Amino acid sequence: MSTYVYGISAASHPSLPEGMGGVGAPARPVRILKEGDLAALVSDAPDGLRPKRRDLLAHQNVLSEAGASGSVLPMRFGSVAQDDAAVAGVLAERAEHYQERLKTLAGKVEYNVKASHDEEAVLHRVMSENSEIRALTEANRQAGGGDYEQRLRLGELVVTALQQQEGADAAELRQTLEPVAEAVSVGPESTGWLANVSFLVDRDEAAGFLTAVEQVRESHPHLEVRVNGPLPPYSFVEPGPAEPAATAAEAE
């Protein structure tokens, strides 16, 4: 039977509530697998696990319950090991790493920040700041729209300017928020976002971090900024004791 891994804690971590259920239908009982000074929060892994809402919430609930009474290193949804012995083996092999991570991440949460452009607002900004684009736009207007070559040239200029603005805004976002965070993890590029960055924040300093995000919104009205958190510090744990299931990527 494969083993589903929710997170890692110290072996001395308080026990979970009696009869706590995890992923699967019916919910698989969550148990604590100890190895030396470490423990893994695990359950049997259901067959054909998919990132359905019920299971995503069950995964999150286990971490929330465990995290309320002590530091827990969260595994991403879909982390499955061959069996309990495989999990215990990795805990023993990487004990020093996990103990260091537990100490470092104690009292920390993750905020994921994604940003995109408001198309109308950023186009207005580019037009107002780029004299060449303004001049060519006016010339085309006076020429009744301009010929094919003029329209093509204007389009190329606008695309280039927008790409440069994306890069500048992504850099500014990170530079503004990084000083109020403990660590930064840049996420994979995804369609529609010019920035996808996770920040490790001391739980007691979360208000200051969110204030900094609001300052970015106010100073960059052409940006749409989405914040997800506080979250368990998923982006600052790896490598984990298990490989995500084939479906885990769909849960991100």
N, C-alpha and C positions, 0 to 999 in steps of 0.2 A: 504493500500500500504506500503510495507516494505521500509525502509530508508537505503540508502547506505552512509557510512561515510568515507570521505577521510582524514579528520584531524580535529584538534582542535586548536583554536587560542584565543587570547583575543577578547572580544566583540568590542574593539576599533580598531581592525585590519582593514586596508584599504579594501574596497570592491574589489571583483574580476572583471575582465574585463566583460563588458556587453555581455550577450549572451553566456557565456562560457559553453561548453558542457563537459560532463563526460563520464561515462561508458554507454554501451548499443548501440544498433543500431535500430533506430536512437539514437544519443547521448542524454542522459537525461540532462536537464538544471541543472547546479550547483547553489545552493542557500546557503545562510548563515542563520543558525538557532541559534538565540541568547538566552542565558539563564543566567541572572545575568551579571557577568563580563566576561563570556566565550561565545564562539561561536563555532559551528561545521559546517564544510564545508560538505554539503550533497547533494544528489539528490535522486530521486526515484530509487529504485533498480529494474533493469530489471529481468524478469523471466529467470530462467535457466542460470544465469551468469556463464561463464567459463573463465579460465585465458588465453584468446586469446591475441595475440600480440596487437591488436587494443585497447582492454580494459586495458591491462597492461600499455600501453603508455598513455592512457587517464587518468588513475589514477595518474601516475607519473607527467603528465603535470599540473594537478590541483594543486598538491603539490608544483611543481616548481614555478608556477605563484604566488601562495599564499606566498610561502617562500621567494620570491624575495623582498617582502615589509614588512616582519616582521616574528617573530617566529611562527612556526606552529608545532604542535605535529602530526606526520604522523601516520595514521592507515594503517595496512597491507591490501593488495589487498583482497577484498572479505569480508570486515567488514560490516555486515548488522544487523540493529536493527529492531524491530517489526514495529515501526513507529516513527514519529517525537517526539511524547510525550515521548517515551521510551528513546530517545537520550537526550532530555531536562532533564528528570528525573535523568539520570546518571551524566550529567554535574552539576546539582544542588547538588547531593549527594556527588560527588567527587571533588567539586570545589577546595578545598584546595590542593588536590593532583595535579590536572592539572595546577593550578597556579604555584605551586612549580616546576613542570616539565618544564613549559614554561620558567621560569626564568633560570633554570639550563641549559636547552638545547639551549638557545639563542646563536646564532653564532656558533653552533656546527654541525658537520657532522659525518657520520658513514663510516668507512671503514671495509669491511669484508675481512678477510684474510684466505685463505685456502692453505694448504700445503700438498704435497704428495712426495713420494720418486721417484727419477729416479732409476728404478730397477737395471740397470747395474752399475750405479755409487755407489749406496748404498751397493750393494753386494761386489763391489771391496773394499769399505771402511771397511765393516765387516770382509772380508777376511784378509785385511792388519792389522787390529787391534786385531784380536782374534787368539792367538797362537795355541789354541787347534783345531780350525777349519783348520788352515793352516797345522798343523801336520797330522791331519786325512785325509785331502785332498791329501797330498803328499803320505801318506801310501797307500791310495786307488789307486792312480795313479801307484805307483810302483807295486801294486798287480793286475794290469790290470783292475782296476775299483773297486776292493774290492768285498766282498761277500754281501749278502742281509743285514745282521746285521750291517755291517760297513757302507753301504750306508744309511740305516735307521738312524743310529746314527748321521751321518753327516748331514742329512736332518733336524733332530730334533735340532741339534746345530745351524744350519743356521736360522731356523724359530725363535728360541728363541732369537738369537742375533738381528735379524731384528725387532722383537717386542720390544726389549729393546731400540733399536735405535729410533724407532718411538716415544716411550715415552720420551726419552731424547730430541729429536729434537722438539717435541711439547712444552715441558717445556721451552727450550731455546728460541723458537720463541716468546712465550708469555713474558718471562722475558726480552727479548730485546726490545719489542715494548711497553710494558705496561708503562715504564717511560715516553714515549713521547705521551701518551694518557691521557685523562681525566677520562675514565672509560673503563671497559672491560666486555663483555658479551660472554660467551662460548656458541656456538650454538650446536644443536644436532649432534650426531655422524652420519656420512654418509659414505657409501661405497666409498672407494678410497681415502679418505682424512685422514691424521693423525692429522690434526688440522683444526678447523672451528671456528674462533674467530672474533667477531666484536669489533672494537675499536671506542670510542667516541673521536673525535679530534676537537680542536678549529680550525675553518676554516682558521684563520691566521697562524696556525702552521702546516698546511697540508704538506707543502714542507718538513719540518723536519721529519714528520712521514714517508713520502715516501722515504726519504733518509735512514732512519733506516731500512726500508724494503729492500732496495737495499744492505745495508750492510749485512743483513741476507743472501741474495742470494749469495753474494760474499764469505762470510765465510762458507757457507754450499752448495757447488756446487752439492751435491747429493740431494738437495731439489728442488722441483718445487713449487714456491710460486705464487699464483694468488691473485691479489688485485682487489676488486670491490668497486668503490667509486669515488668521494664522493657521499654518499647517504643521504637521510633524516634519522634521527636517530631512525629508526624503533625499534631497539633492546633495546631502553632505555626509552620507553614510557609506557609500560604496567603497570597495566591493562587498557584496552581500554573500550569505551562506547558501544561496540557491539561485538557479536560473529562472527568470520570469517565464511563465507559460507562454505559449505561442500567441495567446490572445491578449497578453498583458499590455501590449503597445496600444491596443484600442482603448484602454482605460485612461490614457494620458490626456 
